[in-house]
Amino acid sequence: MHASIKRLQKVNNKVKEIVNKKQLKTVPQIIAVSKTFPLSQITPLLDYGHFHFGENKVQEADHKWKDVKKKYKNVQLHMLGKLQTNKAKIAVKIFDYIHSLDNAKLASKIAQFEKELNKKIKLFIQVNIAEETQKSGILVKDLQNFYDYCSKELSLNIIGLMCMPPADLDPKNYFIMLKKNSEILNLKDLSMGMSNDFEQALICGSTYLRLGTIIFGERSS
């Protein structure tokens, strides 16, 4: 059995254990973050029956997944990285979910290309939960207005919120804060939790875990 399948099984077991122990209502979707990994590392997971994968760069995703998505019809591809507006059209074409919707210009471009391509994408608003200057994302105080603009004016399918807590602080409070804001907006999905903090994210209500290293191992680059 391929090493990545063993790691995925281990994560799945851990997730189920926490869900049962804490009596959580939702079993989260595990996104295997396959950025920088070749198809030789990904195919065993596809053949095993895992279909949610995450990429950070539009060009890499388009090159890597275009043919794969024709072969494996169930693949759900998640855009996790910063999305430039000039790449929005390709992103709408190749991805099923975008987790990094972080400004009004990008929102209007996505809406435009959804119409052109006759395709609806599932979107997460990226929230700059700790107001870090080096990170993009909507500030909590602007969230309601931005959500209204996206959902009412542009008719975008906003399914939830996404955050990346500060690397050097306990993420729990930020996960709780994101959960509260999702409830205010009546959104049921939360994209939070990575390889190092997914257990806390799960307990705080995450519905999509973004897991790379814990499934694929360390990246060489």
Buried (B, 14 or more C-beta within 10 A) or exposed (E): EBEBBEBBEEBEEBBEEBBEEEEBEEBBBBBBBBBBBEEEBBBBBBEBEBBBBBBBBBEBBBEBBEEBBEEBEEBBBBBBBBBEBEBBBBBBBBBBBBBBBBBBEBBBBBBBBBEEEEEEBBBBBBBBBBEEEEBBBBEBEEBEEBBEBBBEEBEBBBBBBBBBBEEEEEBBEBBBBBBEBBEEBEBEBBBBBBBEBBBBBBBBBBBBBBBBEBBBEEEEE
